[in-house]
Amino acid sequence: MEEIKEYVTISQLAKLFNISHHTIRHYEDKHIIKPAFIKENGYRMYGLSEAYDLAFILLFRNLNLGILEIKNLQETTEKETYELFLRNKILEIEKEINDLNQIKESIEKQLAISKQINKAEQTFLDQPIYLKKIKRLAHDEVLTINDLLDLEEVTLFFSSQIVYVIYERYYDVFYETKEELLDFIPVGKYQTEWLLAQSEKDLDDLIKKKFQNTSTPVYILEEVTQMLGKNHELQWKIMFEV
């Protein structure tokens, strides 16, 4: 038998990987790792080979693989199968990173918007914002969920930026799209202001008060669905050409 000094106990191995010895015993019970040998006194001993096996297991557990999947990977003799698995995992991780980056950008955007409330500035829109129309409404009407029943792509409505285009006698409701459609906010210089309102009626009152002498159309962009908190205030970006 090789020198005992080349091996460690289960507690020492667990400490090396910062896990509990119960975790290693669990993996042994599932037959995805086993000790190099067991001493007469019952001590389970592990060498460098077993440490590599454990590192392999922990890596794929971090990738949310189940025990059976790990066992299948251990037993596969086909290099192509293993490489295909790794390539697929890379794609999954890249998607997760992209999703997290979008969440991060959304949080950063909300923080930036919260600092702009009630601030007015002039901005230049260098690319048109294309819009897909949902409905035209009178000023005393509001959009309801029933208006969405005939919408072909309802999920796009809830995941897209909602845009209200206000005219003197009515307003149109749109959502932003990548399609180059006939309806769009044109390139140009705009006066921009951020407002908070708890409802569309409150927003309408604010618009009448602040922009009653403004030439139409006035573009209203619902930047985020709602802010957290008791007030449930909606954040709106108001734009009109100057």
N, C-alpha and C positions, 0 to 999 in steps of 0.2 A: 504493500500500500504506500502511496505517496506520502510525503511528510505532511503532518497535520497542519503545520504552519501555513500551508498553501490554501487552507480552507477557513471559513468563518462560520459562526453559529447563525441560526435564523434571526436572533435578536440583532446581531452585528450587521447582517445583510439588510434587515429592515431599517436600521439606523442609517446605513449608507445611502439608501434611497428615500429616506424620510417618510416611511410608511410604517404601518403596524405589522407585527409578526402575524397577526390574524389574517391580514390581507394575503400574505404569502401562503399561509395554510389553506386559505380559500382557493387560491390558484392551484395548489397541489391537489385539493379535493376534486377540482375540475379537470385534472390531468393535463394542465398546460405547462406545468413546471414540476420538477422533482429534485430532491437533494442529491448531491453527488454520492453520499452514503450516510448511513445512520450509525453512530457509534454504539458501543455496547451499553453505555449508560443512557441511550435514547436521544442523545443530542443529534440534531439534524445538521449536517455540514454541507457547505456550498462553496464552490470554487469559482474561478473566473468565467467558465463556460455558463454556469447557472446564472451568474450576474448578468451576462449578455442576454440570456433568455428572459430574465426579469425586466431588463431595460426595454426589450422588444415588446413585452406584454404591456408595460406601462405606457409606452409610446402609443400603441394602438388603442388602449383604453382611453387615453386622452383624446383620441380621434373618434370616440363614441362607438367603438367596435364592441360587439358582444363576445362573450366567451367562445361561442361556437365558431364565429367568424375568425377569431384569433387562432383557434385550433386548426381550422381549415387552412389558414395561411402557413402555419407551422408545418403542416403535413404536405403542402403542395410541392411538387418537384418541377413544376413548369415555370420557367423564368418569365415567360410572357404573361402568365396569369398574375404573378406578383407585380410585374411592372405595370400592367393595366390597372390593377388595384391602386397602386401609388399614383398613377396619372389621374385617375378619377378622384382620389382624395385631394390632390392639388387643386383640381377644378372646384371641388366643394369648398375648400379653404378660401380660394380666391373669391368665390361668391359670398362667403361669410364676411370676408374683409370688405368687399364692396358694399354689402348691406350695412355693416357697422359704420363705414365711412359716410353713407347716406344719412344714417341716424345722427352721426356727429355733425354733419353739415346742417341738418334740420335743427339741431339744438343750437348751433352757433348762429343760424339765421334767426331763430326766435329770440336769442339774446340780443342780437343786433337790432331787431325790430323793436324790442321793448325799450331800447334807448332812444328810438326815433319818434315815440309817441308825441303827438302835438307839435312836432317840428316840421317846418315847411322848407323845401329846398327845390332848386331847379336841377333837373337831370336830363340827360340826352339818351333817348332810346335809339340804339344803333342797329337793332334788328327788329323786324316786325314780330308781334306776338299773335300767332294764328289762333283763331277761336272757333269752336263748334257750338252752334246755337241749340239751346234747350227750349226756351219759350220766351214769348213777348208778353209783358204784363203791364197793366195800368198801375199808376203810382199808388193806388189804394189796395193793390193786390200783392200777395207774397207767394213765393215759391213754396210748394208743399211736396210731401213725399209722393202724392198721387201724380204729380207732374213728371215723375221719374219712371212711372210704370211702363211707358212706351219707349223709353230710352234703350237703344240697342246695347250700349256699353256702360251699364250702370256703375261697374267697378271703376271705370276711368273717371267718372264724375267725382267719386269720393276720394280718389287718389290724385286728382289734378287740381290745379289752381282755378278757383271759380272767379269769373269776371262778370260784373254788372256794368252795362253800358247805359248811362242815364241820358234820356232825351227830355224835351220839355213836357211832352204829354204821355210818355210811356218809358219803359226800360226793358232791355233785353238781357237774358241770362245766358251765359256761355260757360264753357270750360276750355282751358288751354289745351292745344293739341300740337303735335309735330307736323301734321298734315298742312300743306300750303293751300288753305281754303280761301274763299272770297271774303270772309269776315276776319278782320285783324285790327290790332292796334298799330297804327302806322309809325314809321320811323320819324323822329322829331324831338323837339325840346318840350319838356313837360314840367309844370308846377306839380310837385309831389308833396303829399302830407299823409302822416299816419294818424289814424284815429282809433279809439276804443269805443265799442258800443255793445250793449248786452242783447240787442235784437235788431232786426232789419228796420223796425219802426223807429227805434232810437237813432239808427244810422240815417234814416231818411230825414229826421228832424234836424240832425247835425248838418247834413248836406244843405238843406234849405236855409239854415242859419248862416253857414260859412260860405256857401258857393252860389247864393241866389242871383248874383250878378255875373256869374261865369257863363260864358257861351258853351252850349252843349256841342258834342257829348262830353260827359264826365265819366271817366273809367274808374271803377271800383274793383280792386283785387282783394279777395279774401285770402290773406297770406297764410294764416294757420287756422285750423278748425276752431280751436278755442284755447284760451289760457286756463291752466289749472287753478282751482281756488273757488271760493264760495260765489264770487260774482259771475263766473263763467263768461267773461267778456271776450268778444270776438275782436280780432285785430284786422283793420282794413287799411289798404293803401289807396289813396285817392289821387287820381292823375287827370290833368286836363292840359291841352296844348296851349303854349304861350308863343 
